Amino acid sequence: MKTDTIVKQEGINALISKLGYIDAERFIALITSEPFDYTKWHEESLDEGLSVRELSKKAMAYSKNI
């Protein structure tokens, strides 16, 4: 089992590799500053077949209802 420190470091590295440093930091700031339960939203709303545009629309609609 990985330690919390290793999980956090791997998560940061994954964000940076996918988004770059600036957008990774922006993502973290957005997640920590908004009352958004990503896990709940993911379980209720995420469909793996969605396009990025469809996923974005669902995320925006969800955030307006919380």
N, C-alpha and C positions, 0 to 999 in steps of 0.2 A: 504494500500500500504506500502510495506517495504521501509525503508530508504536505501540509497546507502551503508551505513556502514554495515547494516544487510545483504544485498545481497552479499557484498564482503566477510564478515565473513563466511556466509553459503557456498559460493563458495570455499573458502580456506578449510573449513572443509570437503567438498565433495571431493576435490582433495586429501587431506591428507588421508581420509578414504579409497579411492580407490587406490591411488598410494604410500602412505607412505610419510613421511616428505621429504626425499631426492628427490624422483622423482617428488613430487608436486612442490618443489622449482625449480627443473630442468625444468619442464614444463613451469612454469611462466617465467623463464629466456629465454627459447626458444621462447615463444610467444611474449615477449616484445622486443626481440632483432632482430627478423626477420620481413621483410616486408610481412607478411602473413595475409590476411583477412579471418579469420576463418569463419565468417558469410557468406561471398560470396562463399567460397569453399563448405561449408556445403549445401547451397542452390543449387549449381550447380552440386555437385559431390556425395553427400552422399546418399547411398542406404542402407536402414536399413537391407537388407538381405545379406550384404557383410560379408565375413569372415574377421578376423583381418588382415590376410595376404593380401587379396584383398584391404581392406581399406588402409593399409599401402602403397601398390603400387600406388594407386590412389593419395594419399597425396604426395608422393615423386614426382610423375609425375607432379602434379599441381605446386608444389613449384619450379620445374625446369623451368616452363613456365612463372613464374612471374618476 
